[in-house]
Amino acid sequence: MINGEIDVVGSRRGEVLNAIDKGTLLDAGISLDINTGGGAIHVSAEPRGGKTQTGTVWLVVFQPTETVAIGRGENAGRTVVYSNIVRDMRPLGKWRGRSETYKTPLGKLAGSNLRCAVIIQSEDGGVPGPIRAAAILREPI
């Protein structure tokens, strides 16, 4: 699934890339500023086209890569490199279509090889919907 909207077989590279292109039509631009000293995350997101939008703001903590030696099974003896491994995902709060500041403890991430991203995910009747905006903190915390 691409952004909860487009279904495609993952081994069909061309179809996946085409679906990603179609699935990146996000409704909101987002810029991210993280103040690690106070654990504050300021999210600036303005909806396009003047539409009123809401959603949930999530902090996603991920590991960029990990190399794993496979010991058993059909891939025994092979080494696999995994990318963008989600290690933690926490709701920061509701997004009401304007910039807000969220507080969350980030201290344990300092000095690690973990990175952070923020996403805004829409909801429909309490059910998670498509991701409407996303940003990655480019430098490690």
C-alpha positions in Angstrom: 0.0 0.0 0.0 1.3 3.5 -0.9 0.0 6.1 1.6 -3.0 4.0 2.4 -4.5 4.6 -1.0 -2.7 2.7 -3.8 -2.4 -1.1 -3.8 0.6 -2.5 -5.7 2.7 -5.7 -5.6 6.0 -4.8 -3.9 8.3 -6.8 -6.2 7.1 -4.9 -9.3 9.6 -2.0 -9.2 8.2 0.1 -12.0 4.6 -0.2 -10.6 5.9 0.7 -7.1 7.7 3.8 -8.4 4.7 4.9 -10.4 2.4 4.4 -7.4 4.8 6.4 -5.2 4.7 9.3 -7.7 0.9 9.2 -7.6 0.8 8.8 -3.8 2.9 11.8 -3.0 0.2 14.3 -3.7 0.2 15.5 -0.1 -2.4 18.1 1.0 -0.1 20.1 3.3 3.5 21.2 3.2 5.4 20.7 6.4 8.6 22.1 7.8 10.2 20.7 10.9 12.2 22.4 13.7 13.3 20.3 16.7 14.7 21.9 19.8 16.5 19.1 21.6 17.4 21.1 24.6 13.8 21.4 25.8 12.5 18.4 23.9 10.2 20.7 21.9 9.1 19.9 18.4 7.6 22.8 16.4 5.5 21.7 13.4 4.6 24.3 10.8 2.0 22.9 8.4 -0.3 25.0 6.3 -3.1 23.3 4.3 -3.1 24.0 0.5 -6.2 25.4 -1.2 -7.6 26.9 2.0 -9.2 23.6 3.0 -9.7 23.1 6.7 -7.9 19.9 7.6 -7.2 18.0 10.8 -5.2 15.0 11.7 -2.7 13.4 14.2 0.9 14.5 14.4 3.2 11.5 14.9 6.9 11.4 15.8 8.5 8.5 14.0 11.9 7.3 15.3 13.8 5.2 12.8 17.2 3.6 12.2 18.5 4.5 8.7 20.1 1.1 8.0 21.0 -2.2 9.6 22.9 -5.1 8.1 21.7 -8.5 9.3 23.3 -11.9 8.7 20.6 -14.5 8.1 21.3 -17.7 10.0 18.3 -19.9 9.1 15.6 -20.5 6.5 15.7 -20.0 2.7 18.0 -17.0 3.0 20.5 -18.7 5.3 24.1 -17.5 4.8 23.0 -14.3 3.1 23.3 -10.8 4.4 20.4 -8.4 4.1 20.5 -4.6 4.5 17.3 -3.2 5.9 16.5 0.5 5.5 14.4 3.0 7.5 13.5 0.6 10.3 10.8 2.2 12.5 11.9 1.8 16.2 9.3 3.9 17.8 6.2 5.9 16.8 4.5 8.3 19.2 1.5 10.5 18.8 2.4 14.1 19.6 -1.1 15.5 19.4 -3.9 16.7 17.1 -3.2 18.9 14.1 -5.9 21.5 13.6 -4.6 23.1 10.4 -2.0 25.5 12.0 1.5 25.6 13.4 1.9 24.1 16.9 4.6 23.2 19.4 4.6 19.7 20.9 6.7 18.5 23.9 8.2 15.1 23.9 11.3 13.5 25.6 14.1 13.2 23.0 17.1 12.9 25.3 17.6 9.1 24.9 18.1 9.6 21.1 21.1 11.9 21.5 24.3 10.4 20.2 22.5 7.4 18.7 22.2 6.4 15.1 18.5 7.0 15.2 16.7 9.7 13.2 13.3 11.3 13.5 10.5 12.1 11.1 7.2 13.9 11.7 4.0 12.9 9.8 0.5 14.3 9.8 -2.0 11.5 9.2 -5.7 12.2 8.5 -8.4 10.3 10.2 -11.9 9.2 9.2 -14.2 8.3 12.0 -11.3 7.5 14.3 -9.7 5.2 11.7 -6.2 6.2 10.5 -6.2 7.5 6.9 -3.6 8.7 4.4 -0.5 10.6 5.4 -1.0 14.2 4.4 2.4 15.6 5.2 5.9 14.4 6.2 9.3 15.7 7.0 12.6 14.1 8.1 15.0 15.8 10.4 18.1 15.7 8.2 20.7 15.7 10.9 21.0 13.1 13.7 19.9 14.4 17.1 
